[in-house]
Amino acid sequence: MTCICCRGTPSSSSSSKPLAPTCVSCVGNCNRGRAMRWAVGAAISAGVLLCVFSLVFHTISYRVLAAGLEYDAIIDSPRAPGYTAFADQASLPASDPIYYNATFFHLQNVDTVISRGARPSYMEIGPFVYRVLSTRVNTTFSPDRNQVSFYPWLNYMFEPTLSVADHDQVYVTNVNPGYLGVLGNTGGDFELLQAYAWPVLMDFMQFLTSTQFVSAVQFSRLPSELRQQHRLLSPPLSTADPTRFYQVWANSTTAPSSEWDHMLVSTPSSGPSGITLHSAEDLFNQHLPNSLTNTSSASFAVWMQASNQTFSTSRSARETLCAEFSLSADQLELILNWIHEQVFVYLIDPAIEEEFGVSTAEDLGFLQWGMCSVLKDGVTSVFPEQMFGTPYPEYGCYWKHHTPLGLKKLGTLPLNVTRQFFLSPTCSIATNVRCYGDFLEAELMGDFRQIHEVWGISEEELPFVDVYLEHVDLQVAAPQLKEVLANNGGLFANRTVREWLFQDDDPLIARLQPSDPSFCMLCNITKEEFVAKNKPATWWTGKDDIRKIQTWYKFQGSPTLDHGYNFSMPYGGYGTGQVPPFFQDYPHEVLEFFTTTYLRTVQMIYQGETNEWFDIPMWRYALSNSTLNPDPRYFDSIRGFANMTGIYDLATVFLSNPHFFQADEMWTEKLDGVRAPEAETDMTYFDMDPWTGKLMNVRLMVQINLYLPPNQGYFDLYYRNVTKDIMMPFAIIREMAHLSQVDAKEWHVLVADVLHDRFVGSICMLVLGLCLIVLGVVLEIVRLRCCVANERECDPTKRREDAGQVTPSYSMQNVASRHTSDSSETQSLLYHLHS
């Protein structure tokens, strides 16, 4: 039997199985080939498994990391990881600041700008730095947790160490936005003068419906009442001591009879007043100036002023009375108390109520203003400061002395008409300056029906009211308004930095809108005031759609035009401006953000990569050049400026890039002292981490400008020489925040290290798998070469061929016989190997 490998004679040590005869040399070769095959299979299989596991690990770890970052980013309930920082930034460490940096433009030649229309010359003063604390008040989530609503309250704290000077010590002169807002609401400075009659009227009515007016009425009747009591209580000269009245009145503590009730200055608790007989006689001497029974306006005024210590002249009036009647301060105080607590209450008030049929001071005042019947002629103003002008318009008596042109009678308004004029349930002039404006407009349009229905004044009564209001405009309102405009309430004002930025009471607005007299840029107000004045904002949380995370849904309770991302300052790793994590998987060349600065959705354009902050690779986005192009949706008509007139109560406020960057050069050419713009310092941009989707470095730059419009009637009466159609720069505001060093370290640990380990692990497994596959291939090649070599070594025919011997020819019968034998042997070999 021949060997199945070399077809030689099998050795005695070979297997005795008939189908697997081998020679001694082929047994070793077959065993080595079998081991080689197992090694090749193991290497390639392990390599393939490692490559597949590397891809699976890379995909799964990506999903796990994305899920973790999304979980940290989504704030959909109070249990969310970032909710505490989102709701109250004050809970974070001081290492995560947001800064508000203000640089002001100071107008250096305001006098020549007003008088000659000189070219405005400015000087920049700053920076003044404030740390911003953000708190989201009354945070609530929708039932499906896809929306969050809140009030974004901000609080600003001055940082003196980062500022050039104390914001209370630096004064800045510039255009007053409050004045422009008033002009926007009234329509012009002539209309402003008309509107200023409203606070004058309110001063009148506040006085006429106050206890001061009641006191005036009471004091006006005091002389006649005391004369009558003097006559009743003084017996005939022939029957009694003529001085008895004065002695009892001044020093008796008990009434001799019921007729003396309410006529004693002294009381049991105070004891005798000590007023001398001479002083008492003089006080009741009607011929002496300033006596209690003297009916002159001077006597009336001095006693009125002495009794009301709110008057600036009260002290001097008291000193005058003490000197003229030899009274001590305590004695005068006893007399004044007697007048208010006894004479007015028990003797004068009942007579007033009976005469006029009124029971309230308000009705008494309305009756006086409309009829001039309570305080009649001859009573001068009780206000030495001439608060209301002359002659005595605070009593409403003007139209009793002036007949309107073309009319033959004097006018009066009944009590019910006067009440409706001031307290109309439809539009109350007494509480709303706009109602006064509506009345003037209806009068101008000749809408007598509306005037009668709303304010109760008939067409016949209207001329009297019109003449009276013109008198108030010219004689009272005009002088007062001129004084207010000169006292920091006009077109130009000089105020401290703190007054400009925060809640400053504008003198003009304080007169026209006393309920809210401030016009400020930042307005540090309480949380309660903020909630009362504003409506909530609403964001999408991204719970069901991560692509909508922190995109705006509502601002001030109204849906935004476009649902852009939130342009917010970074702090604490949470509560920041946020786009979807793993943002490189989304289209990212152009991003849309809704900013509460411009109150619109703006486009941010991708600029490239940067690692400016703590070696964190970030993407930089800059404000699109098209943001400040004319846009009819926002009433923008001037390139380079955002029209914010409607936001700042009709003050012509326009926002631009600092130093008019990307605006027409004509605006800079109209000014002196404004440097040329620079893209590096005057551009809004932010840096974003594409893995977490967080804004990590934000620079929001904006310049506030005040526009003086041409030909709108704004400056026809006042400030007629100022240059029109000019943008007056007010201040440059830079909101700045970036990732702190603590947050950067946390980012490296939680994000960068995880990404690094994931990358290294995946690459190592992939490389190792590929190496094993390559090793298996190499081993297979070696095995095949060994098999070829072994075959030549074991096959005699191959050896003869290799030696150059000629292989004998066979007949067809021999070939077929040998083929059958070879096939049988091959099957035996396969069976042997398989076994």
Buried (B, 14 or more C-beta within 10 A) or exposed (E): EBBBBBBBEBBEEBEEEEBBBBBEBBBEBBEBBEEBEEBBEBBBEBBBEBBEBBBEBBEEBBEEBBEBBBEBBBBBEEEBBBBBBBBBBEEBEEEBBBBBBBBBBBBBBBEBBBEEBBBBBBEBBBBBBBBBBBBBBEBEBBEEBBBBBBBBBBBBEBBEEBBBEEBEEBBBBBBBBBBBBBBBBBBBBBBBBBBBBBBBBBBBBBBBBBEBBBBBBBBBBBBEBBBEBBEEBBEEEEEEEEEBBBBBBBBBBEEEEEEBEBBBBBBEEEEEBBBBEEBBBBBBBBEBEBBBBBBBBEBBBBBBBBBBEEBEBBEBBBEBBBEBBEBEEEBBBBBBBBBEEBBBEEBBBEEBEEEBEBEEBBBBBBBBBBBBBBBEEEBBBBBBEEBBBEEBBBBBBBBBEBBBEEEEEEBBBBBEBBBBBBBBEEBBBBEBBEBBBBBBEBBEEEBBEBBBEBBBBEEEBBBBBBBBBEBBBEBBBBEBBBEBBEEBBBBBBBBBBBBBBBBBBBBBBBBBBEEEBBBBBBBBBEEEEBBEEBEBBBBBBBBEEBEBBBBBBBBEEEEBBBBBBBBBBBBBBBBBBBBBBBBEEEEBEEBBBBBBBBBBBBBBBBEEEBEEBBEBEBBBBBBBBEBBEEBEEBEBEBEBBBBBBEEBBBBBBBBBBBBBBBBEEEBBEBBBBBEEBEEEEBBBBBBBBBBBBBBBBBBBBBBBBBBBBEEBBBBEBBBEEBBBEBBBBBBBBBBBBBBBEEBBEBBBEBBBEBBEEBEEBBEEBBEBBBBBBEBBBEBBEEBEEBBEEBBEBBBEEBEEEEEEEEEEEEEEEEEEEEEEEEEEBEEBBEEBEEE
